Amino acid sequence: MGVHRLNHAVLYVRNVERSRDFYREALGFEVITEMPKAVFLRGPDSTNDHDLGLFEIGDSAGSPTAGQSTVGLYHLAWEVDTLAELQRLSTVLTDRGSLVGASNHGTTKSLYAKDPDGLEFEIVWLIPASLLTEDDIAASGVSPLDLSAELARFGPNELGGVDISVAGPSGHLAAPTPSATR
């Protein structure tokens, strides 16, 4: 199966209006279609029909237990273009009490947050292929994210994911390898 990207995700939520407002206010999603107990949203700058569907199942629904006592989805990850946007979202999610973690995965820099129902999501910035080092690729574990250090290294407006998830001057996408980096 040749996957090009995630087309959309659909989540069950307790209260569709509360979740809609969270995704609109915190992440800038726009409402595309709304109906009783359901809403479809699109992320900023997306050309997709919709990126997120929310279906209400009521306030009596239990908390997510995936990974604790049941199988299920751990999180969704949305990619941002710049570290400036990652930093902005860090502030927004912290102010909302939603941010639960920030990790450096070597080639990616990630924030983790939870929505009003406790469903976790990730916001990620990918080092462009031309700036990857062998140390970045070798650092496949998880360490705390020092966003200030990453901003000093790459600058706030370096476009992330170039030649990895976003076509760059080469016109193609390729998985990074140590031999493809400088």
C-alpha positions as a LaTeX table, in Angstrom:
\begin{tabular}{lrrr}
\hline
Residue & $x$ (\AA) & $y$ (\AA) & $z$ (\AA) \\
\hline
Met1 & 0.00 & 0.00 & 0.00 \\
Gly2 & 1.61 & 3.24 & $-1.10$ \\
Val3 & 0.52 & 5.71 & 1.59 \\
His4 & 1.08 & 9.35 & 0.65 \\
Arg5 & $-0.31$ & 10.95 & 3.81 \\
Leu6 & $-3.00$ & 10.61 & 6.43 \\
Asn7 & $-6.20$ & 11.89 & 4.82 \\
His8 & $-8.24$ & 12.42 & 7.98 \\
Ala9 & $-8.93$ & 11.15 & 11.47 \\
Val10 & $-12.28$ & 10.67 & 13.19 \\
Leu11 & $-12.57$ & 10.82 & 16.98 \\
Tyr12 & $-15.38$ & 9.98 & 19.36 \\
Val13 & $-15.76$ & 12.79 & 21.91 \\
Arg14 & $-18.02$ & 13.47 & 24.87 \\
Asn15 & $-19.18$ & 16.93 & 23.78 \\
Val16 & $-18.77$ & 17.92 & 20.13 \\
Glu17 & $-19.10$ & 21.68 & 20.77 \\
Arg18 & $-16.41$ & 21.66 & 23.46 \\
Ser19 & $-14.04$ & 19.62 & 21.28 \\
Arg20 & $-14.80$ & 21.72 & 18.18 \\
Asp21 & $-13.98$ & 24.87 & 20.13 \\
Phe22 & $-10.73$ & 23.37 & 21.43 \\
Tyr23 & $-9.47$ & 22.37 & 17.98 \\
Arg24 & $-10.55$ & 25.74 & 16.52 \\
Glu25 & $-9.11$ & 27.92 & 19.30 \\
Ala26 & $-5.95$ & 25.98 & 20.14 \\
Leu27 & $-4.91$ & 24.70 & 16.71 \\
Gly28 & $-6.75$ & 26.94 & 14.28 \\
Phe29 & $-8.90$ & 24.28 & 12.62 \\
Glu30 & $-11.88$ & 25.63 & 10.67 \\
Val31 & $-15.35$ & 24.12 & 10.62 \\
Ile32 & $-16.24$ & 22.67 & 7.23 \\
Thr33 & $-19.52$ & 20.89 & 8.03 \\
Glu34 & $-21.55$ & 20.78 & 11.20 \\
Met35 & $-24.55$ & 18.63 & 12.03 \\
Pro36 & $-26.16$ & 17.46 & 15.26 \\
Lys37 & $-23.51$ & 15.62 & 17.31 \\
Ala38 & $-20.90$ & 15.75 & 14.53 \\
Val39 & $-18.47$ & 18.25 & 13.03 \\
Phe40 & $-15.82$ & 18.08 & 10.32 \\
Leu41 & $-12.82$ & 20.39 & 10.49 \\
Arg42 & $-9.90$ & 21.34 & 8.27 \\
Gly43 & $-6.46$ & 22.35 & 9.48 \\
Pro44 & $-5.02$ & 25.73 & 8.56 \\
Asp45 & $-3.35$ & 25.67 & 5.12 \\
Ser46 & $-4.78$ & 22.21 & 4.37 \\
Thr47 & $-6.24$ & 21.51 & 0.94 \\
Asn48 & $-7.97$ & 18.40 & 2.25 \\
Asp49 & $-11.77$ & 18.06 & 2.26 \\
His50 & $-11.49$ & 17.64 & 6.03 \\
Asp51 & $-8.71$ & 16.60 & 8.38 \\
Leu52 & $-10.66$ & 15.82 & 11.52 \\
Gly53 & $-14.12$ & 14.48 & 12.20 \\
Leu54 & $-15.63$ & 14.61 & 15.69 \\
Phe55 & $-18.61$ & 12.48 & 16.74 \\
Glu56 & $-20.35$ & 13.08 & 20.07 \\
Ile57 & $-21.15$ & 10.08 & 22.26 \\
Gly58 & $-22.15$ & 11.96 & 25.43 \\
Asp59 & $-20.76$ & 13.14 & 28.74 \\
Ser60 & $-21.20$ & 9.72 & 30.37 \\
Ala61 & $-18.52$ & 8.19 & 28.10 \\
Gly62 & $-15.51$ & 6.82 & 29.97 \\
Ser63 & $-11.99$ & 8.18 & 29.74 \\
Pro64 & $-9.60$ & 6.82 & 27.12 \\
Thr65 & $-7.76$ & 3.74 & 28.40 \\
Ala66 & $-5.73$ & 2.77 & 25.32 \\
Gly67 & $-2.26$ & 1.80 & 26.36 \\
Gln68 & $-3.31$ & 1.39 & 29.99 \\
Ser69 & $-5.90$ & $-1.36$ & 29.94 \\
Thr70 & $-7.06$ & $-1.56$ & 26.32 \\
Val71 & $-5.56$ & $-1.51$ & 22.86 \\
Gly72 & $-6.21$ & 1.54 & 20.73 \\
Leu73 & $-4.70$ & 4.60 & 19.14 \\
Tyr74 & $-1.97$ & 6.34 & 21.16 \\
His75 & $-1.94$ & 9.67 & 19.30 \\
Leu76 & $-2.19$ & 11.52 & 16.01 \\
Ala77 & 0.71 & 13.67 & 14.80 \\
Trp78 & 0.35 & 16.92 & 12.88 \\
Glu79 & 3.39 & 18.48 & 11.22 \\
Val80 & 4.12 & 22.21 & 11.36 \\
Asp81 & 6.33 & 24.13 & 8.93 \\
Thr82 & 8.61 & 26.04 & 11.31 \\
Leu83 & 10.04 & 26.00 & 14.80 \\
Ala84 & 8.42 & 29.41 & 15.31 \\
Glu85 & 5.03 & 27.73 & 14.88 \\
Leu86 & 6.06 & 24.90 & 17.21 \\
Gln87 & 7.09 & 27.51 & 19.79 \\
Arg88 & 3.80 & 29.42 & 19.36 \\
Leu89 & 1.78 & 26.25 & 19.82 \\
Ser90 & 3.84 & 25.34 & 22.88 \\
Thr91 & 2.70 & 28.61 & 24.46 \\
Val92 & $-0.92$ & 28.18 & 23.37 \\
Leu93 & $-1.14$ & 24.59 & 24.64 \\
Thr94 & 0.65 & 25.45 & 27.90 \\
Asp95 & $-1.74$ & 28.36 & 28.52 \\
Arg96 & $-4.70$ & 26.01 & 27.96 \\
Gly97 & $-3.26$ & 23.39 & 30.33 \\
Ser98 & $-3.14$ & 20.88 & 27.46 \\
Leu99 & 0.61 & 20.40 & 26.96 \\
Val100 & 1.77 & 17.11 & 28.51 \\
Gly101 & 5.25 & 16.71 & 27.04 \\
Ala102 & 7.96 & 17.91 & 24.65 \\
Ser103 & 10.46 & 15.48 & 23.11 \\
Asn104 & 13.50 & 15.47 & 20.89 \\
His105 & 13.50 & 12.36 & 18.70 \\
Gly106 & 16.69 & 13.27 & 16.85 \\
Thr107 & 15.22 & 13.98 & 13.42 \\
Thr108 & 11.97 & 15.40 & 14.81 \\
Lys109 & 11.03 & 17.90 & 17.51 \\
Ser110 & 7.66 & 17.20 & 19.13 \\
Leu111 & 5.05 & 18.58 & 21.49 \\
Tyr112 & 2.44 & 16.29 & 23.05 \\
Ala113 & $-0.92$ & 17.56 & 24.26 \\
Lys114 & $-4.36$ & 16.32 & 25.21 \\
Asp115 & $-7.74$ & 17.56 & 24.08 \\
Pro116 & $-10.68$ & 18.05 & 26.49 \\
Asp117 & $-11.45$ & 14.30 & 26.45 \\
Gly118 & $-7.87$ & 13.31 & 27.19 \\
Leu119 & $-7.14$ & 12.19 & 23.61 \\
Glu120 & $-3.46$ & 12.75 & 22.92 \\
Phe121 & $-2.00$ & 14.38 & 19.84 \\
Glu122 & 1.48 & 15.36 & 18.71 \\
Ile123 & 2.68 & 18.51 & 16.95 \\
Val124 & 5.95 & 17.81 & 15.13 \\
Trp125 & 8.66 & 19.68 & 13.20 \\
Leu126 & 11.01 & 17.62 & 11.00 \\
Ile127 & 14.60 & 18.62 & 10.35 \\
Pro128 & 14.97 & 19.23 & 6.58 \\
Ala129 & 16.97 & 16.49 & 4.83 \\
Ser130 & 19.75 & 18.89 & 3.83 \\
Leu131 & 20.36 & 19.84 & 7.49 \\
Leu132 & 20.27 & 16.36 & 9.00 \\
Thr133 & 23.49 & 15.13 & 10.51 \\
Glu134 & 24.51 & 11.58 & 11.30 \\
Asp135 & 24.10 & 12.50 & 14.99 \\
Asp136 & 20.47 & 13.52 & 14.36 \\
Ile137 & 19.73 & 10.22 & 12.64 \\
Ala138 & 21.58 & 8.17 & 15.28 \\
Ala139 & 19.63 & 9.90 & 18.08 \\
Ser140 & 16.55 & 7.75 & 17.53 \\
Gly141 & 15.62 & 7.66 & 21.21 \\
Val142 & 13.65 & 10.19 & 23.17 \\
Ser143 & 15.14 & 13.05 & 25.12 \\
Pro144 & 13.64 & 16.27 & 26.50 \\
Leu145 & 13.09 & 18.96 & 23.88 \\
Asp146 & 15.18 & 22.10 & 24.36 \\
Leu147 & 13.20 & 24.33 & 22.02 \\
Ser148 & 15.49 & 27.32 & 22.66 \\
Ala149 & 18.52 & 25.29 & 21.55 \\
Glu150 & 16.70 & 24.05 & 18.43 \\
Leu151 & 15.68 & 27.62 & 17.58 \\
Ala152 & 19.31 & 28.73 & 17.97 \\
Arg153 & 20.50 & 25.86 & 15.74 \\
Phe154 & 17.92 & 26.07 & 12.95 \\
Gly155 & 16.33 & 29.50 & 13.33 \\
Pro156 & 12.63 & 30.18 & 13.77 \\
Asn157 & 11.66 & 30.12 & 10.08 \\
Glu158 & 13.58 & 27.15 & 8.62 \\
Leu159 & 11.04 & 25.10 & 6.68 \\
Gly160 & 10.82 & 21.64 & 8.20 \\
Gly161 & 10.42 & 18.34 & 6.40 \\
Val162 & 11.94 & 19.56 & 3.10 \\
Asp163 & 12.78 & 16.53 & 0.93 \\
Ile164 & 11.25 & 14.29 & 3.62 \\
Ser165 & 7.53 & 15.10 & 3.90 \\
Val166 & 7.54 & 18.21 & 1.67 \\
Ala167 & 9.09 & 18.24 & $-1.80$ \\
Gly168 & 12.05 & 20.57 & $-2.00$ \\
Pro169 & 14.21 & 21.71 & $-4.93$ \\
Ser170 & 14.89 & 18.05 & $-5.81$ \\
Gly171 & 11.17 & 17.64 & $-6.50$ \\
His172 & 10.98 & 14.30 & $-4.70$ \\
Leu173 & 10.67 & 12.92 & $-1.23$ \\
Ala174 & 13.16 & 10.50 & 0.24 \\
Ala175 & 13.65 & 8.89 & 3.61 \\
Pro176 & 16.79 & 10.32 & 5.21 \\
Thr177 & 19.86 & 8.12 & 5.43 \\
Pro178 & 23.28 & 8.94 & 6.90 \\
Ser179 & 24.82 & 8.85 & 3.40 \\
Ala180 & 22.27 & 11.40 & 2.15 \\
Thr181 & 23.22 & 13.93 & 4.80 \\
Arg182 & 26.18 & 16.24 & 5.04 \\
\hline
\end{tabular}
